[in-house]
Amino acid sequence: MTVPTIKLHDGTSIPQLGFGVYQIRPAETAEAVTQALEVGYRHIDTAEMYGNEKEVGEALRAAGLPREEVYVTSKLNNGFHRPDDAERAFEQTLTDLGLDRIDLFLIHWPLPTRYDGDFVSTWRTLASFVEDGRAASVGVSNFQPAHLQRIVDETGVVPVINQVEVHPYFTNEAVRAANARHGVATEAWSPIAQGAVLDDAVLTEIAEATGKSTAQVALRWHVERGDIVFPKSVNPGRMKENFDIFDFSLSDDDVARISGLDRGEAGRTGPNPDTFDWIPA
């Protein structure tokens, strides 16, 4: 099955469906990524703070796939926002992944209450990775509309992607709209709200009508709305199920009904980017 690609404003393209490795233990990561690649995933999303970049790299090398066939994303550790630290951290990411060039590198969190509120110099540093050829594209994660506007205004460099929490209980429309205004693609993390939406009556009804699971319906909702999504599972059966979302579609009414499940801020499962300030020890 061919996964659609999303064209980014810098001319590159990203598979709309990927495989995420958040909270997968390092000891399990290589096997999980290997299985995902066998299923057909060609987009792997990791991060420095996940602690499993080396294992992702191990699986990529073992798979023996042409480099251009696998899209790899990683993200900057919260503890390394200072430009010199970001440079060193990025080089370590390339080393751990075993790559000389990464497809996409993101600022993981804006941390507006840290570093004297300066995430702009961090963004300039990431932009330099594209200029020198070590990254094909750079973007951000968990940036609120004001954060996004600030880096664009102060640097003139527009991220290709903003990876944020989005799911039926937290549709995050203000951020998605801000992304769209700037031509920034939206990537949705926690696409099924850490499983919270799987028993929802609306999703269950649509799943029964389409002959799909509620997880597949939720993921298809993301696809119908044009977002990029990367579910995570270490279960091979679930990996296949999550991949099997391109042989059906949802009606406009179905999409609207699912979008209507939004609970606003009460539906958020992760931290609020305006106040999140965690730096790993």
Beta strands, then each sheet from edge to edge (+ up, - down):
strand 1: 5-7
strand 2: 13-15
strand 3: 19-20
strand 4: 43-45
strand 5: 71-76
strand 6: 102-107
strand 7: 135-141
strand 8: 161-165
strand 9: 185-189
strand 10: 228-229
sheet 1: 1+ 2-
sheet 2: 3+ 4+ 5+ 6+ 7+ 8+ 9+ 10+
end
